[in-house]
Amino acid sequence: MTVKKTAVHRDHARKVPTLSRLRDIDRAVSSSDVDIRGRMVKDKNGLDLGRIQDLLVDDVKWKVRFMEVASGGILGFGDSKSFIPVDAITRMTADEVYISHTLEHVAGAPRYDPDLVAIDVNYLLELYPYYGYPGSFGLVPSAGL
């Protein structure tokens, strides 16, 4: 998935990207049929993992890198969140996104803690190898996550 430019221009002189939630930047997914926000995420066995709340985008290549998936809770309160690389997606339907990992594997990922993420730049960088994907694409997460 890529993100299309809108009227606002960004400084492209930076070489090291940061990650931002799509809802927090002046960008949109390139096509509404590939905007997976709101879809249910299923593991490789078809078990529900949660619903995609947002997408994390790097600000240099404007590429979606992670899905922010919320599970549990009521009306967004008390839910737990996971960041899953979009590289894990194996197929999509109009309502669901399937990934190549099990519920247990996702549950074992480094836990999301907004206070920790704001100060620990390695949190998102460690998710790629946890899910078995090489490298981190030079990403440095922004403190605004």
Steps between C-alpha positions, in 0.01 A plus 500: 500500500617848428372836607421771248607859541255772583538875464748531786866446402749347742874550526652213301856592594486267800641155433387318815122452513281516807169323549170681538143385527313564177226685690761747633645608166360676196505191279259237375529140387551488123164331442198461727472129409842438660431704813484215748419708808195362677545146368528200731842332512508120497796277577615224266247264661209741455485614864410864573791720610320833512404792280740728311481843662768673297796460268855614572673669208863593449538863397774457237368226273138559609454128540273331751724295733275382787136438587386618842264224615274540806338208677280462805350787693169674453463795261877547493545502877713230657610358168849371434695601191749324279707627212527242222715556189293524183749251354313235704182542292426189294158594362217749540126500458262794517469451878806303609878496483681169546858479624763225488539467878302337780309669778760367743787654301330841490421473872872439567611815316655785698207658685376839394536762771445858376732642768778257407459550124532878544850462649629166364599541136575128469145378568372504141841409358496176701163397358635420152738227621242369750263434211783352292553784254847631421613848580313802614517707180700762691193595704525716808163530673380847587422586859144585399377142480 
